[in-house]
Amino acid sequence: MKAIQVKECGGPEKMEYGDIATPEPGPHQARIKVAAAGVNFIDVYFRTGLYKADLPITLGMEGAGVVDTIGPDTAGIQPGDRVAWAMTRGSYAEYAVVPAAQLVKIPEGTDSKTAAAAILQGMTAHYLTHSTFPLKAGDTCLVHAAAGGAGRLIVQMAKMLGARVFGTVSTEAKAALARAAGIDEVIFYTKQDFEAEVKRLTGGRGVDVIYDSVGATTFLKGLNCIRPRGMMVLFGQSSGPVAPIDPNILNPKGSLFLTRPSLGHHCATREELLWRAGDVLGWIASGKLKLQIDRTYKMADAAQAHRDLESRATAGKLLLLPG
């Protein structure tokens, strides 16, 4: 089968498109004929070596397709089922083997591209807004990269929960996308000091929580924008990893809370996975949650997809399509 592999960590040019052996499912696993694979920053982190894995690796932590075959003792899934998954690597390929416990069935009326675009970032937005810092009516949050794939979903879920939402964007075009998602206040980080804007908009109090997927360029300044005993949620590092800090800095800034969560720890049980995925796919099917697919690429063009993602010139989800 055709797949994208990384045999040596580095830039997008290290992604090789070629033939590898078609994987066979083991016990409690299913093999999926991939219809679409999501492109995410976690794939970049594995490609560069920021996240460690034994090489060679097949990239891709999110996908959707049709069950091709199942391994021994696999329950709940049958060949022909349309399914989606996240947090199992290997979706940048024509076939992927996934533990059956991590598969969710795609609702009728939802196509595979939509499911592949929604499952990882949608469940990420869900755990951030419903579990890490559970928003409620009257809370105020700041969402960095508010026009991105995850950012727009966070904005929409925050508004569902009654929060007041600020978001940083770079351009008027991205501001329009954030406003369409329901954002209350847009901050242009390219020409405004987001710390000063947050303080102005909150009368000096600061926000209850920041959802930060950017990392190095936003983190330290963000700590100055949070109200006493508020929370910094660092869930990504698109601008690079945050340098080590002395935790004592959280005290004079207001006894702040700091967390670095991940999706895997928030889908620790089958029940939790089905709750989050069910909400996300159900809201999309009903029109309550709007998904933005920015671009699709042939699987062979995965390197270009990574270049586009890292350029921060995209707004919405990027997908790879096999074949």
Beta strands, then each sheet from edge to edge (+ up, - down):
strand 1: 2-6
strand 2: 15-19
strand 3: 29-39
strand 4: 57-58
strand 5: 62-70
strand 6: 82-86
strand 7: 95-99
strand 8: 104-105
strand 9: 140-143
strand 10: 164-169
strand 11: 185-188
strand 12: 207-212
strand 13: 226-234
strand 14: 257-259
strand 15: 293-298
strand 16: 317-321
sheet 1: 2+ 1- 4+
sheet 2: 7+ 3- 5+ 6- 8+
sheet 3: 7+ 3- 16+ 15+
sheet 4: 11+ 10+ 9+ 12+ 13+ 14+
end
